Amino acid sequence: MRLRASNGPRMEALMLAPFIYSPPDGPISIIHRDADILVLDKPSGLLTVPGKHEDHADCLERRARAEFPEARIVHRLDMDTSGVIVLAMNAVAHRHLGLQFERRHVAKSYIAEVWGIIKESTGDIDLPLRCDWPNRPRQMVDFEDGRNAETHWRVLDRKTHTTRVALHPKTGRSHQLRVHMLETGHPILGDNLYAPTEALRAANRLHLHAESLELHHPSGGERVTFNSPCPF
């Protein structure tokens, strides 16, 4: 099934108090490390890279480089998204990995808990996205000026009011999974940017987790997969 935005009114997110950054404590969680790559398990609530303000300096990149000064960020996860993220340990690996992400040679799998019951078992979402400039960092669907964004989804489980899904983004747009699920009528639980009140209050964090990342190792090109158990 291919899902597109509904013709009805778009659900509005709950207006929240000003953002207060309070990242979780603790050391970085290492999934794998070798001479070329450092694979970490990012916790929810921690920025991937520093924010613009001084009190947003604490981030995964800074914590990683405190232990491994040579580590370089290759891609990002949203602050409230947890799970697998890879860093390069040298310039050659950084370029190799960067090209893989650019050319879509990596495979990413996410787990999400969304509001409402999805009746179908699997399908695709094809909705172009762009930044909602007056409301940054929010993103929005725009069929004229938006960039192509595609997501494959599969139902894993259904509960009384929610559905657990596996999400496989074919593209890597900012907030892609969050906006795609919102626009199909199933916002991700705990999403303080997009979820309406009921879905926001249904969880104490964003229920979106990068469960696995598959890529070619920079040294030799072997296809490798790294996993992180879903914490919710």
Order of alpha helices (4+ residues) and beta strands (2+ residues): beta-beta-beta-alpha-beta-beta-alpha-beta-beta-beta-beta-beta-beta-alpha-alpha-beta-beta
